[in-house]
Amino acid sequence: MDGTELREIARFERLTPFRVRDVLLVSSHFDHYVLEEDGHLADLMNREYSALNLSQSPRLIHSPDAEDALTLLRQRPFDMVITMARIGEMAVHDFAQRAKSIHPGLPVVLLTYNTRELATLNVGSGIDRIFVWTGDSRILLAITKLIEDERNVQHDVDFGNVQIILLVEDSRRFYSAYLPLLYTQLLEQTTRLMGEGANLHERLMRLRARAKILLATDYEEAMLHIERYHNNIIGVFTDGRFPHKGGNKDTAGLDLTRHLRESHSNMPICFQSKNFDLMEQAEALGATFIHKEDTQLYNRIADFMREKMSFGDFVFRTPDGAKIARASDLRELRAALKQVDISS
């Protein structure tokens, strides 16, 4: 192994310095029972991590109320707190602030399964993100990976020039559904490209170097990410209507798409909206329009990632578009390169 290879390995090993290993889950016994309706949460999380060839899943420690949780936080460190809204006599925002006073910078995520609560819950005052539990246990993986990505993205761009996928969506219900899908597709693609020959160390290094996902819930946050990471963004998923300059704007997604097209003419953009009136303008800007109430919404998003973002097999085509070869991993790609015509 020469010096270049050693430096490359060292570069990969420096990626993803922040890892979520211990999670404090704060919920009443009833809410905890609801969350575990489909199985023990720790087992479900282990299953999701194992299915995607990820390293050991975070350890979940349950606390039934805010006071008990604060006691635990004083006794030992945690990497993240996931809390439900009803956690005893203490208001959830008060709990979040007190948790951060014990461990400054501690990520605190609010998880709710009661959609009626959403109108009364807001980020801020100690709450970093709000997610909706829909019964899909992959949301726990998505929350964990999003928090890791948000903490690691600047470091990993600086050290590893990692790629970024940007999701612009203010609906908690929709981004809680999108993120598990995006992470599943992303991690499956990363694993697929490695093939079966990679050893454990190589797999872990490649997973650390995977693309990061960033979530923006308003125009200003989206623009901040775009201006900071424009050279690393490989795809954008945007809502049609979301907050812009303090209020909801029906064409915020179009404004964002126009801005992206000024400097990224070939950027894959998936435009999701309930407003069919925006479809013609979005498609004229080269975006793929998907209606949010399409019964095949999640399948169409997965298709977009495979076809527009090259998350599927690598397909060799002749100039007239005919398929002549297909590769699903690096081994097959190397073999195909020896056989296909250079004009494909």
C-alpha positions, -999 to 999 in steps of 0.1 A, spaced: 0 0 0 16 33 -11 15 67 5 -14 79 -16 -36 50 -6 -26 55 31 -36 92 29 -69 83 13 -77 58 41 -67 84 67 -90 109 50 -120 85 51 -113 76 87 -117 113 97 -152 115 83 -183 115 104 -166 125 137 -200 129 154 -219 96 159 -251 91 177 -245 61 200 -267 67 231 -302 81 227 -325 91 256 -362 85 247 -385 105 269 -422 94 268 -450 84 290 -456 47 295 -487 50 272 -468 68 244 -440 43 247 -465 15 244 -479 31 212 -444 34 197 -437 -2 204 -470 -15 189 -451 -32 161 -422 -44 182 -396 -34 207 -380 -1 195 -344 -12 201 -351 -44 181 -368 -25 153 -339 0 151 -313 -29 151 -332 -45 123 -332 -13 102 -295 -8 107 -287 -44 99 -308 -44 68 -288 -15 55 -254 -30 65 -248 -2 90 -226 -5 121 -241 -10 155 -274 9 160 -277 35 188 -286 23 223 -321 35 233 -327 43 270 -363 51 280 -374 76 306 -410 79 316 -411 116 324 -391 149 323 -378 148 359 -364 113 356 -349 122 322 -331 152 337 -317 130 364 -303 106 338 -288 135 319 -270 146 350 -257 111 356 -243 102 322 -238 117 287 -262 111 258 -257 120 221 -294 129 214 -327 132 231 -360 122 215 -390 133 235 -427 131 232 -449 161 240 -465 146 272 -437 139 296 -453 146 330 -460 179 346 -431 198 329 -438 214 295 -417 199 268 -400 231 258 -390 237 294 -376 202 295 -356 208 263 -341 240 276 -331 223 309 -317 194 291 -295 217 270 -284 236 301 -270 203 314 -254 193 281 -250 224 259 -254 216 222 -273 184 229 -297 177 200 -333 175 213 -359 162 188 -397 162 194 -416 132 181 -454 132 180 -479 107 166 -509 130 173 -513 153 143 -536 176 163 -506 185 185 -486 198 155 -504 232 154 -493 239 189 -457 227 187 -428 247 173 -391 244 170 -370 267 192 -369 270 230 -346 240 231 -364 219 204 -342 214 173 -365 194 151 -401 180 151 -410 147 135 -443 128 131 -445 91 140 -465 73 113 -457 38 124 -427 35 102 -398 25 124 -373 38 98 -381 73 112 -357 66 141 -329 58 117 -337 89 96 -337 111 127 -304 97 138 -288 101 104 -301 136 99 -288 148 132 -254 132 124 -254 147 89 -262 182 102 -234 180 127 -209 165 103 -216 181 70 -192 210 72 -163 188 85 -169 161 59 -171 186 30 -139 202 41 -120 168 47 -137 145 22 -156 167 -3 -187 146 4 -219 151 -17 -251 165 -4 -288 160 -11 -311 189 -1 -347 184 10 -367 216 12 -400 209 30 -419 226 58 -446 200 63 -435 179 93 -458 151 81 -442 150 47 -406 153 56 -411 126 83 -422 104 55 -396 115 29 -365 112 50 -368 75 58 -372 69 20 -343 91 11 -320 75 36 -330 40 26 -323 47 -11 -291 64 -3 -277 37 20 -288 9 -3 -271 26 -32 -239 31 -12 -239 -6 -2 -247 -18 -37 -218 1 -53 -194 -16 -29 -204 -50 -41 -198 -82 -22 -160 -81 -22 -155 -52 2 -144 -61 37 -159 -46 68 -134 -18 71 -139 -8 35 -177 -8 40 -175 14 70 -152 38 53 -175 41 22 -206 45 45 -188 74 62 -182 90 28 -218 86 16 -238 117 6 -252 138 35 -289 148 36 -298 183 48 -333 195 56 -344 231 51 -379 242 62 -379 277 47 -364 296 17 -337 313 37 -324 281 52 -324 265 18 -305 294 3 -280 292 31 -272 255 23 -271 262 -14 -247 291 -11 -225 272 13 -225 238 -4 -234 245 -40 -204 226 -54 -214 195 -34 -252 193 -39 -261 164 -62 -299 167 -60 -327 188 -46 -362 178 -34 -384 209 -30 -419 216 -20 -438 242 -40 -451 263 -11 -431 270 20 -421 300 42 -402 328 25 -395 362 41 -416 354 71 -447 341 54 -458 312 32 -453 318 -5 -471 297 -30 -443 300 -56 -413 297 -32 -403 264 -48 -403 280 -83 -382 308 -70 -357 283 -55 -357 263 -87 -350 294 -109 -321 303 -86 -306 268 -89 -309 268 -126 -289 300 -129 -258 282 -119 -267 245 -120 -284 238 -153 -283 200 -150 -291 197 -113 -317 170 -106 -346 187 -90 -377 169 -78 -406 194 -74 -434 182 -51 -466 201 -47 -504 198 -43 -508 226 -68 -511 213 -104 -509 249 -116 -472 249 -108 -464 218 -129 -459 235 -162 -436 261 -148 -416 236 -128 -412 213 -158 -402 242 -180 -374 248 -155 -363 212 -160 -376 199 -127 -395 166 -123 -430 174 -110 -447 150 -86 -481 156 -71 -481 152 -33 -514 133 -33 -503 109 -60 -510 74 -47 -475 64 -60 -457 93 -44 -430 74 -27 -424 51 -56 -421 81 -79 -395 96 -55 -376 64 -55 -378 63 -94 -365 99 -95 -335 90 -74 -327 59 -96 -333 76 -129 -323 113 -125 -298 110 -97 -282 77 -110 -291 58 -79 -299 27 -99 -278 5 -121 -252 22 -144 -267 17 -179 -246 19 -211 -265 32 -241 -257 38 -277 -261 74 -291 -296 65 -302 -305 55 -266 -305 17 -270 -293 -2 -238 -262 -24 -244 -249 -31 -209 -258 -27 -173 -237 -26 -141 -250 -27 -105 -217 -24 -87 -181 -15 -93 -170 -50 -102 -197 -52 -129 -188 -17 -141 -151 -26 -145 -161 -57 -165 -185 -37 -187 -160 -11 -195 -138 -37 -211 -166 -48 -234 -187 -19 -244 -180 5 -273 -165 38 -262 -192 57 -280 -219 44 -256 
